Amino acid sequence: MAELTEKATQRHEQLRHEQTMPNNSLPTEENRTTILLYHSLPDEVNTLHLIRQLHAEGHTVLLPTVVGSNLELHAYTGDTDLTTSADFGIAESTGPLFTDYTNIDLAIIPGMAFTPDGHRLGRGKGYYDRLLPQLSCKKIGLAFPFQIVDHIPCESHDIKMDMVVR
């Protein structure tokens, strides 16, 4: 794991500004209207443009908010309704709470590393490990190319991504 962190740190500055989420990578099915995303941290693929674009197109964009040891989902209503979490420095939405997880059409999930077949390594706190089993929608991992690795230690509770976009 230390090797993965070192690789990520070395390439982070070079790739951070070069790569954002490619808009044409999302499935284009018309029924995808409620999308779980995340507001990227500086060492993650930048999602801000995608959040704004999907919201402007009329999609419901959900952003996670850390509450205790879990994630709550809140609707993104615009940049003015974002607050930065004191614990992790993550921009979180103060929009309406969203609890109908069965109506999420697509989830775009961050990770420190992914395998080509969809296994994911998170940051170690288990927030997404607790959220992902509640989602029945398609799950897409979002990564820089250097975050794709051959093997990640997995446990029985780990949920694979349906696809990894790099």
C-alpha positions as CSV (number, residue, x, y, z in Angstrom):
1,M,0.0,0.0,0.0
2,A,2.9,2.4,0.7
3,E,4.2,1.8,-2.8
4,L,0.7,2.8,-4.2
5,T,0.7,5.9,-2.1
6,E,4.2,6.9,-3.2
7,K,3.3,6.3,-6.9
8,A,0.2,8.4,-6.5
9,T,2.1,11.3,-4.9
10,Q,4.8,11.3,-7.5
11,R,2.4,11.5,-10.4
12,H,-0.2,13.6,-8.7
13,E,1.0,17.0,-9.6
14,Q,1.8,16.1,-13.2
15,L,-1.6,14.6,-13.9
16,R,-3.9,16.5,-11.6
17,H,-4.4,19.4,-14.1
18,E,-4.1,17.3,-17.2
19,Q,-7.0,14.9,-16.8
20,T,-10.6,15.5,-15.9
21,M,-13.5,13.1,-16.2
22,P,-14.1,12.6,-19.9
23,N,-17.7,13.5,-20.6
24,N,-18.1,10.9,-23.3
25,S,-17.2,8.1,-20.9
26,L,-20.5,8.2,-19.1
27,P,-23.3,5.8,-20.3
28,T,-25.7,7.8,-22.4
29,E,-28.9,6.0,-21.6
30,E,-31.7,8.5,-21.3
31,N,-32.9,7.1,-18.0
32,R,-29.8,8.1,-16.1
33,T,-31.0,11.1,-14.3
34,T,-29.9,10.7,-10.7
35,I,-26.1,10.4,-10.5
36,L,-24.0,9.9,-7.4
37,L,-20.7,11.7,-7.8
38,Y,-18.1,13.1,-5.4
39,H,-16.4,16.4,-5.2
40,S,-12.8,15.5,-6.0
41,L,-9.8,16.1,-3.6
42,P,-6.6,17.5,-5.1
43,D,-5.1,14.1,-5.6
44,E,-8.2,12.7,-7.5
45,V,-9.4,13.1,-11.0
46,N,-11.2,16.5,-11.1
47,T,-14.9,16.1,-11.1
48,L,-16.0,19.7,-10.6
49,H,-16.7,20.4,-14.3
50,L,-18.7,17.2,-14.6
51,I,-20.8,18.0,-11.5
52,R,-21.6,21.5,-12.8
53,Q,-22.4,20.2,-16.3
54,L,-24.7,17.4,-15.2
55,H,-26.5,19.8,-12.9
56,A,-26.9,22.4,-15.7
57,E,-28.3,19.7,-17.9
58,G,-31.0,19.0,-15.4
59,H,-29.7,15.8,-13.8
60,T,-30.0,15.3,-10.1
61,V,-26.4,15.2,-8.9
62,L,-25.8,13.7,-5.4
63,L,-22.7,14.4,-3.4
64,P,-21.7,12.4,-0.3
65,T,-21.3,14.1,3.1
66,V,-19.4,12.5,6.0
67,V,-21.7,12.1,9.1
68,G,-20.0,10.1,11.8
69,S,-18.8,6.9,10.3
70,N,-21.2,7.0,7.3
71,L,-21.9,8.9,4.2
72,E,-25.1,10.8,3.7
73,L,-26.1,11.8,0.2
74,H,-27.2,15.4,-0.5
75,A,-28.4,16.9,-3.8
76,Y,-26.0,19.4,-5.4
77,T,-27.9,22.6,-5.9
78,G,-24.9,24.8,-6.9
79,D,-21.5,25.9,-5.8
80,T,-23.0,28.4,-3.3
81,D,-24.4,25.5,-1.3
82,L,-21.1,23.7,-0.8
83,T,-19.3,23.7,2.5
84,T,-15.9,22.3,3.2
85,S,-15.7,19.6,5.8
86,A,-13.4,20.4,8.7
87,D,-12.3,16.8,9.1
88,F,-11.3,15.9,5.6
89,G,-11.3,19.2,3.6
90,I,-13.9,17.8,1.2
91,A,-16.5,20.1,-0.4
92,E,-19.9,18.7,0.6
93,S,-23.4,19.8,-0.5
94,T,-25.8,21.4,2.0
95,G,-28.6,20.6,-0.4
96,P,-31.6,18.4,0.4
97,L,-30.9,15.0,2.0
98,F,-31.4,12.1,-0.5
99,T,-32.4,8.8,1.0
100,D,-34.1,6.9,-1.9
101,Y,-31.0,4.9,-2.9
102,T,-33.1,2.7,-5.3
103,N,-33.6,5.8,-7.5
104,I,-29.9,6.4,-8.1
105,D,-29.2,5.5,-11.7
106,L,-25.4,5.7,-11.7
107,A,-22.7,6.0,-9.1
108,I,-19.2,7.4,-9.9
109,I,-16.9,6.3,-7.1
110,P,-13.4,7.5,-6.1
111,G,-10.5,5.2,-5.1
112,M,-6.8,5.2,-4.4
113,A,-6.4,2.3,-6.8
114,F,-8.4,-0.1,-9.0
115,T,-7.8,-3.3,-10.8
116,P,-8.9,-3.6,-14.5
117,D,-11.7,-5.9,-13.4
118,G,-13.1,-3.4,-10.9
119,H,-11.7,-4.1,-7.5
120,R,-11.2,-0.9,-5.5
121,L,-8.9,0.3,-2.8
122,G,-10.3,3.2,-0.8
123,R,-8.7,5.5,1.7
124,G,-9.2,3.1,4.6
125,K,-12.1,4.5,6.6
126,G,-14.7,2.3,5.0
127,Y,-17.2,5.0,4.1
128,Y,-17.8,3.6,0.6
129,D,-17.6,0.0,1.9
130,R,-20.7,0.9,4.0
131,L,-22.5,2.8,1.2
132,L,-21.9,0.6,-1.9
133,P,-24.0,-2.4,-0.7
134,Q,-27.0,-0.2,-0.5
135,L,-26.7,0.8,-4.2
136,S,-28.2,-1.4,-7.0
137,C,-27.1,1.0,-9.8
138,K,-24.1,0.7,-12.1
139,K,-20.9,1.7,-10.3
140,I,-18.0,3.3,-12.1
141,G,-14.6,3.8,-10.6
142,L,-12.8,6.9,-11.7
143,A,-9.0,6.9,-11.8
144,F,-5.8,8.3,-13.3
145,P,-4.0,5.7,-15.4
146,F,-1.3,5.1,-12.8
147,Q,-4.0,4.1,-10.3
148,I,-4.8,0.9,-12.3
149,V,-2.9,-2.0,-10.7
150,D,-2.9,-5.7,-11.3
151,H,-3.9,-6.8,-7.7
152,I,-5.6,-5.2,-4.7
153,P,-6.2,-7.2,-1.5
154,C,-9.9,-7.8,-1.3
155,E,-12.3,-9.1,1.4
156,S,-15.7,-10.7,1.0
157,H,-17.6,-7.5,1.7
158,D,-15.8,-5.5,-1.0
159,I,-18.0,-4.4,-3.9
160,K,-16.5,-4.4,-7.4
161,M,-17.0,-1.6,-9.8
162,D,-18.9,-2.4,-13.0
163,M,-16.4,-0.3,-14.9
164,V,-13.3,1.7,-14.3
165,V,-12.8,4.9,-16.3
166,R,-9.3,6.2,-16.7
